Amino acid sequence: MKEYKCKSVGIVGAGIQGVCIGLQLIKKGIPVTLFDKNEPGKMASYGNAGHFSPYAILQFNRPDILYDIPKMLFSSYGPLALKWNYIPKMIPWIMQYLKSCNTKGMMHTAKYMHQILDLSLDAYEEIFEEIDTTNLVERKGIIYIWTNQNLKSREIEIKVREQFGVKQKLLSRNDILNLEPNLQPVFDAGTLYDYAYHARDPHGILKKIFELYISKGGKFIKSEIKNICQTKVNETEITTELSEKYKFEKTILACGAFSKKLTDKLNENIPLDTERGYHVHFKGSQNLVSRPVIFLDRGFGLTPMNQGLRAVGTVELGGLKNPPSKKRIEYVVRCARELLPQLGNHSDEWLGFRPTLPDFLPIIGPSQKNNNIIYAFGHHHLGWTLGAITGKIVSKIVNEEKTNLDLSPYSSKRFN
């Protein structure tokens, strides 16, 4: 029997998911065209925290967090905020979230996040063998810190990670200060993930991967996509803002938080929404810490990057159209100065959109109604970490190869 090989693929979205998928497909000898209204990697893939976080199996569908949400929402110094004008649009997402926000849902998400996170670093290392990552990737681990105020949540996190065999090293306050002596001791303990690493320039890495994709024959068209559809059994069509139509055997939808506009047109009701996240830079301060530091109580982190010390954080529920919130920027800056009072003025205020589903698992797999349209979005806080492994998985789905993974938990069918 002749082995199947896909004849052509169009990919909507040139962030880390789309570019990694494109690279894996082009390496299989499949003609690929990437589409994006922006230059590659200019959205969430640009402004993220830059962490490669294979340990991050626990998400926000947890009963301990559910009880804390009202307190966080009404605190001016809390990691969660809500644009109140967006509440009506969020109701379907919130209802699905409440269904999964229990111990069973938490463990289900942890199990299937672990399945792909455990493969994430090896998938990147395969790519890094083909590009120059000098001054772009740093392998010094990532530290999480906390106060004793939310010990119950920390105990849950440690216990669940132990259950799944996630390596973690518990640290005392003195241990942390020995590793990062410039930090103010406003925390009580923490965890070191010494095998994790971070990007010193996320956009620089994505640009290198994109250049590798182009060098192997991949194509890129800068245009906003207005519609995708399956026109025949083995044909899909992508329509641009200029009404140009491109035909491919298969189309992949990988445009993050913006994917819902296109899934709605496919009559597939997917409860995808966005967590709005912010960052600022403190230029010239990147040497104050030697690795990323995440303050769990504050929902905020510091990452040393080539552009400066990047302070990132907060979850703001407010959709794609609301303007940026000055209060959220002020919150991130205040958190940064709590840990490092010597910081000067900040710059580069940025808002980005994390594509998030109510059970905090991504959607990876065919559309329910159009088998030749394949989804790869909803990676929430872990889009950067999961880019390379998503590329490998989706390339095998496209080419009808076995993955040796249980992919059913990532199917859009779970929201029927």
C-alpha positions as CSV (number, residue, x, y, z in Angstrom):
1,M,0.0,0.0,0.0
2,K,1.4,3.4,-1.0
3,E,2.3,5.6,1.9
4,Y,0.2,8.8,2.2
5,K,1.8,12.1,1.9
6,C,0.0,15.4,2.1
7,K,0.3,17.5,-1.1
8,S,0.1,21.0,0.3
9,V,-0.7,22.9,3.6
10,G,-1.7,26.5,4.4
11,I,-1.1,27.7,8.0
12,V,-3.0,30.7,9.4
13,G,-0.8,32.3,12.1
14,A,2.9,32.9,12.1
15,G,3.5,32.9,15.9
16,I,5.6,30.2,17.6
17,Q,2.9,27.5,16.9
18,G,2.5,28.2,13.2
19,V,6.2,28.7,12.5
20,C,7.2,25.4,14.3
21,I,4.4,23.5,12.5
22,G,5.5,25.0,9.2
23,L,9.1,23.9,9.8
24,Q,8.2,20.3,10.7
25,L,6.0,20.0,7.6
26,I,8.6,21.5,5.2
27,K,11.1,19.0,6.6
28,K,8.8,16.2,5.5
29,G,8.9,17.6,2.0
30,I,5.3,19.0,2.1
31,P,4.8,22.5,0.4
32,V,3.8,25.0,3.1
33,T,2.6,28.6,3.0
34,L,2.3,30.6,6.2
35,F,-0.2,33.5,6.5
36,D,-0.3,36.3,9.0
37,K,-1.4,40.0,9.0
38,N,1.8,40.8,10.9
39,E,5.4,39.9,10.5
40,P,6.2,36.5,12.1
41,G,6.2,36.5,15.9
42,K,4.9,40.0,16.5
43,M,2.0,39.2,18.8
44,A,2.0,36.9,21.9
45,S,5.2,35.2,20.7
46,Y,7.0,38.5,21.0
47,G,6.0,39.7,24.4
48,N,5.8,36.5,26.5
49,A,7.9,35.7,29.6
50,G,10.2,33.6,27.5
51,H,10.2,30.6,29.7
52,F,10.6,27.0,28.6
53,S,8.5,25.5,31.4
54,P,8.2,21.7,31.1
55,Y,7.1,21.4,34.8
56,A,4.0,23.6,34.5
57,I,1.4,20.9,34.5
58,L,-1.0,22.6,37.0
59,Q,-3.2,25.4,35.7
60,F,-6.1,27.5,37.0
61,N,-8.9,25.0,37.0
62,R,-8.3,24.2,40.6
63,P,-10.7,24.3,43.6
64,D,-8.2,26.1,45.8
65,I,-7.9,28.9,43.2
66,L,-11.7,29.1,42.7
67,Y,-12.2,30.1,46.3
68,D,-9.6,32.9,46.0
69,I,-11.0,34.5,42.8
70,P,-13.5,37.0,44.5
71,K,-10.7,38.2,46.8
72,M,-8.3,38.6,43.8
73,L,-10.8,40.4,41.7
74,F,-11.6,43.0,44.3
75,S,-8.1,43.7,45.4
76,S,-6.2,46.5,43.8
77,Y,-3.0,44.6,44.5
78,G,-4.0,41.3,43.0
79,P,-2.9,39.2,40.1
80,L,-6.4,38.9,38.5
81,A,-8.5,41.7,37.0
82,L,-11.7,41.8,35.0
83,K,-13.0,44.3,32.5
84,W,-16.6,44.5,33.7
85,N,-18.0,45.5,30.3
86,Y,-16.8,42.1,29.1
87,I,-18.7,39.9,31.6
88,P,-21.7,39.1,29.3
89,K,-19.4,37.8,26.6
90,M,-17.4,35.7,29.1
91,I,-20.4,33.8,30.5
92,P,-20.1,30.7,28.2
93,W,-16.4,30.5,29.1
94,I,-17.1,30.9,32.8
95,M,-19.7,28.2,32.8
96,Q,-17.4,25.7,31.2
97,Y,-14.6,26.8,33.5
98,L,-16.7,26.1,36.6
99,K,-17.4,22.6,35.3
100,S,-13.7,21.8,35.1
101,C,-12.7,23.6,38.3
102,N,-12.6,20.6,40.6
103,T,-10.1,18.0,41.7
104,K,-11.1,15.6,38.8
105,G,-10.7,18.4,36.2
106,M,-7.4,19.6,37.8
107,M,-5.9,16.1,37.6
108,H,-7.2,15.5,34.0
109,T,-5.5,18.8,32.9
110,A,-2.3,18.0,34.8
111,K,-2.1,14.5,33.2
112,Y,-2.5,15.7,29.6
113,M,-0.4,18.8,30.1
114,H,2.3,16.5,31.4
115,Q,2.1,14.3,28.4
116,I,3.1,17.0,26.0
117,L,5.2,19.2,28.4
118,D,7.4,16.2,29.1
119,L,8.4,16.2,25.4
120,S,8.7,19.9,25.0
121,L,12.4,20.6,25.6
122,D,13.6,17.7,23.5
123,A,11.5,19.0,20.6
124,Y,13.2,22.4,20.9
125,E,16.6,20.9,21.2
126,E,16.1,19.3,17.8
127,I,15.4,22.7,16.3
128,F,18.3,24.4,18.2
129,E,20.7,22.0,16.6
130,E,19.9,23.7,13.3
131,I,20.0,27.4,14.4
132,D,22.5,29.6,16.2
133,T,21.1,30.3,19.7
134,T,24.1,32.2,21.0
135,N,22.9,34.9,23.4
136,L,19.3,33.8,22.8
137,V,18.8,30.8,25.2
138,E,20.0,30.6,28.7
139,R,20.0,27.4,30.8
140,K,20.1,28.4,34.4
141,G,16.8,27.1,35.6
142,I,13.7,29.0,36.8
143,I,12.8,29.9,40.5
144,Y,9.3,30.2,41.9
145,I,8.9,32.1,45.2
146,W,6.0,32.5,47.6
147,T,4.9,33.7,51.0
148,N,3.4,31.4,53.7
149,Q,0.0,33.2,53.0
150,N,-1.1,30.6,50.5
151,L,0.6,27.5,51.7
152,K,-2.4,25.2,50.9
153,S,-2.1,26.0,47.2
154,R,1.7,25.5,47.3
155,E,1.3,22.1,49.0
156,I,-1.2,21.0,46.3
157,E,1.2,22.1,43.5
158,I,4.1,20.3,45.0
159,K,2.1,17.1,45.7
160,V,0.6,16.9,42.2
161,R,3.9,17.5,40.5
162,E,5.5,14.7,42.7
163,Q,2.7,12.4,41.6
164,F,3.6,12.9,37.9
165,G,7.3,12.6,38.5
166,V,8.1,16.3,37.8
167,K,11.5,17.2,39.2
168,Q,11.5,20.1,41.7
169,K,13.9,21.3,44.4
170,L,12.4,23.0,47.4
171,L,14.3,26.1,48.6
172,S,14.3,28.1,51.8
173,R,14.5,31.9,51.8
174,N,18.2,31.7,52.4
175,D,18.7,29.2,49.5
176,I,16.9,31.7,47.2
177,L,18.9,34.6,48.4
178,N,22.1,32.7,47.8
179,L,21.0,32.2,44.2
180,E,19.6,35.7,43.7
181,P,21.2,38.0,46.3
182,N,19.7,41.2,44.9
183,L,16.1,40.2,45.8
184,Q,14.3,41.7,48.8
185,P,13.4,39.0,51.3
186,V,9.7,39.5,51.0
187,F,9.0,35.8,50.4
188,D,9.3,32.7,52.6
189,A,10.3,29.8,50.4
190,G,10.3,28.6,46.8
191,T,11.1,26.0,44.2
192,L,13.9,25.6,41.7
193,Y,13.4,23.9,38.3
194,D,17.1,23.7,37.4
195,Y,16.5,21.9,34.1
196,A,14.2,24.7,32.7
197,Y,15.6,27.5,30.6
198,H,14.6,30.8,29.2
199,A,14.8,33.0,26.1
200,R,16.9,36.1,26.2
201,D,15.1,37.3,23.1
202,P,11.9,35.3,22.2
203,H,11.4,37.2,19.0
204,G,15.0,36.6,18.0
205,I,14.5,32.8,18.5
206,L,11.3,32.8,16.5
207,K,13.0,34.8,13.7
208,K,15.8,32.2,13.5
209,I,13.2,29.4,13.3
210,F,11.3,31.3,10.6
211,E,14.5,31.9,8.6
212,L,15.2,28.1,8.8
213,Y,11.7,27.4,7.6
214,I,12.2,29.8,4.6
215,S,15.6,28.4,3.8
216,K,14.0,24.9,3.4
217,G,11.5,26.2,0.9
218,G,8.6,27.5,3.1
219,K,6.6,30.5,1.9
220,F,5.1,33.4,3.8
221,I,2.2,35.8,2.7
222,K,1.6,38.9,4.9
223,S,-2.2,39.3,4.8
224,E,-5.1,39.1,7.2
225,I,-7.3,36.0,6.7
226,K,-11.0,36.6,6.4
227,N,-12.2,33.0,5.9
228,I,-11.1,29.4,5.7
229,C,-13.3,26.5,4.5
230,Q,-13.2,23.0,3.2
231,T,-14.4,23.1,-0.5
232,K,-14.0,19.4,-1.4
233,V,-13.0,16.1,0.3
234,N,-9.3,16.8,-0.2
235,E,-9.3,20.6,-0.7
236,T,-9.4,23.6,1.6
237,E,-9.5,27.3,0.7
238,I,-8.0,30.3,2.5
239,T,-9.4,33.8,1.6
240,T,-7.4,36.9,2.4
241,E,-8.6,40.5,3.2
242,L,-8.1,41.3,-0.5
243,S,-10.4,38.4,-1.5
244,E,-7.5,36.4,-2.9
245,K,-8.2,32.7,-2.6
246,Y,-5.5,30.0,-2.0
247,K,-6.2,26.3,-2.2
248,F,-4.4,23.6,-0.2
249,E,-5.1,20.0,0.6
250,K,-5.1,20.9,4.3
251,T,-5.3,24.1,6.3
252,I,-4.0,24.6,9.9
253,L,-5.5,27.3,12.2
254,A,-2.8,28.5,14.6
255,C,-3.5,32.2,15.2
256,G,-3.9,32.0,19.0
257,A,-6.5,34.2,20.6
258,F,-7.7,35.3,17.1
259,S,-8.6,31.8,16.1
260,K,-12.2,32.1,17.3
261,K,-13.3,34.5,14.6
262,L,-12.5,31.7,12.1
263,T,-13.9,28.8,14.0
264,D,-17.1,30.7,14.4
265,K,-17.3,30.9,10.6
266,L,-16.9,27.1,10.5
267,N,-20.0,26.9,12.7
268,E,-17.9,25.3,15.5
269,N,-18.7,26.8,18.9
270,I,-15.4,26.7,20.7
271,P,-15.2,28.5,24.1
272,L,-11.9,30.2,23.3
273,D,-11.2,33.4,25.1
274,T,-8.2,35.5,26.0
275,E,-6.1,36.2,29.2
276,R,-4.6,39.6,28.7
277,G,-1.1,39.8,30.0
278,Y,1.3,42.8,30.3
279,H,5.0,43.4,30.3
280,V,7.4,46.3,30.8
281,H,11.2,46.5,30.5
282,F,13.7,47.9,32.9
283,K,16.6,48.6,30.6
284,G,20.1,48.0,31.9
285,S,18.8,46.0,34.8
286,Q,18.9,42.5,33.3
287,N,21.9,41.5,35.5
288,L,20.0,42.0,38.8
289,V,18.8,38.5,38.5
290,S,20.6,35.6,36.8
291,R,17.5,33.6,35.9
292,P,13.7,34.1,35.8
293,V,11.9,34.6,39.2
294,I,8.2,34.0,39.5
295,F,6.4,35.4,42.5
296,L,3.3,33.2,42.8
297,D,1.4,35.3,45.3
298,R,1.5,38.2,42.9
299,G,1.0,36.3,39.6
300,F,4.1,38.1,38.2
301,G,7.6,37.3,37.1
302,L,11.0,38.8,36.2
303,T,13.0,37.5,33.2
304,P,16.5,38.8,32.3
305,M,16.5,39.5,28.6
306,N,18.7,41.3,26.0
307,Q,16.3,44.2,26.0
308,G,16.5,44.6,29.7
309,L,14.8,43.0,32.7
310,R,11.3,42.0,31.5
311,A,8.6,42.2,34.2
312,V,5.6,40.2,33.1
313,G,2.3,39.3,34.7
314,T,-1.3,39.5,35.7
315,V,-4.4,37.8,34.2
316,E,-6.9,40.3,32.9
317,L,-10.1,39.0,31.5
318,G,-11.3,41.6,28.9
319,G,-11.3,40.3,25.4
320,L,-9.4,41.5,22.3
321,K,-10.9,44.9,21.9
322,N,-10.7,46.7,25.3
323,P,-7.9,49.2,25.6
324,P,-4.8,48.4,27.7
325,S,-5.2,49.1,31.5
326,K,-2.8,51.5,33.1
327,K,-3.6,50.0,36.5
328,R,-2.3,46.6,35.3
329,I,0.9,48.2,34.1
330,E,1.2,50.0,37.5
331,Y,0.7,46.6,39.2
332,V,3.5,44.9,37.3
333,V,5.9,47.8,38.0
334,R,4.9,47.8,41.7
335,C,5.5,44.1,41.9
336,A,8.9,44.4,40.3
337,R,10.0,47.2,42.7
338,E,8.8,45.1,45.6
339,L,11.5,42.5,44.8
340,L,14.1,45.0,43.4
341,P,13.7,48.5,44.9
342,Q,16.8,49.7,43.0
343,L,15.0,49.5,39.6
344,G,14.8,52.7,37.6
345,N,12.2,53.9,35.2
346,H,10.4,51.3,33.0
347,S,9.7,51.4,29.2
348,D,8.1,49.4,26.5
349,E,4.6,48.9,28.0
350,W,3.0,46.0,26.2
351,L,-0.3,44.1,26.2
352,G,-0.7,40.6,24.7
353,F,-3.4,38.0,24.4
354,R,-3.0,34.4,25.7
355,P,-5.5,32.1,24.0
356,T,-7.2,30.1,26.8
357,L,-9.9,27.4,26.9
358,P,-11.9,26.7,30.1
359,D,-10.1,23.4,30.9
360,F,-6.7,24.9,30.2
361,L,-5.8,22.2,27.6
362,P,-5.0,23.4,24.0
363,I,-6.9,22.2,21.0
364,I,-4.7,20.1,18.8
365,G,-6.4,18.1,16.0
366,P,-9.0,18.2,13.2
367,S,-12.1,20.4,13.2
368,Q,-15.2,18.5,14.1
369,K,-16.9,19.3,10.8
370,N,-14.0,19.7,8.4
371,N,-11.4,16.9,8.6
372,N,-8.9,18.7,6.4
373,I,-8.9,21.8,8.7
374,I,-6.6,21.2,11.7
375,Y,-6.6,23.3,14.9
376,A,-3.5,24.2,17.0
377,F,-4.4,26.9,19.5
378,G,-5.4,27.6,23.1
379,H,-2.0,27.0,24.7
380,H,-2.7,29.8,27.3
381,H,0.5,30.6,29.3
382,L,2.4,27.8,27.7
383,G,2.3,28.7,24.0
384,W,6.0,29.4,24.0
385,T,7.0,26.2,25.8
386,L,4.7,24.0,23.6
387,G,5.6,25.5,20.3
388,A,8.1,22.9,19.1
389,I,6.2,19.8,20.4
390,T,3.0,21.1,18.9
391,G,4.8,21.4,15.6
392,K,5.9,17.8,15.7
393,I,2.4,16.5,16.7
394,V,0.5,18.6,14.1
395,S,2.9,17.6,11.3
396,K,2.2,14.0,12.1
397,I,-1.6,14.6,12.2
398,V,-1.4,16.3,8.8
399,N,0.6,13.5,7.3
400,E,-1.5,10.8,9.0
401,E,1.4,9.3,11.0
402,K,1.1,7.8,14.4
403,T,2.1,10.0,17.3
404,N,2.0,7.3,20.1
405,L,0.1,9.9,22.2
406,D,-3.5,10.0,23.4
407,L,-4.7,13.1,21.5
408,S,-8.4,12.8,22.4
409,P,-8.2,15.2,25.4
410,Y,-7.0,18.0,23.0
411,S,-9.9,17.5,20.5
412,S,-12.4,20.3,20.0
413,K,-15.1,17.6,20.4
414,R,-14.8,17.8,24.2
415,F,-16.8,21.0,24.1
416,N,-19.9,19.5,22.4
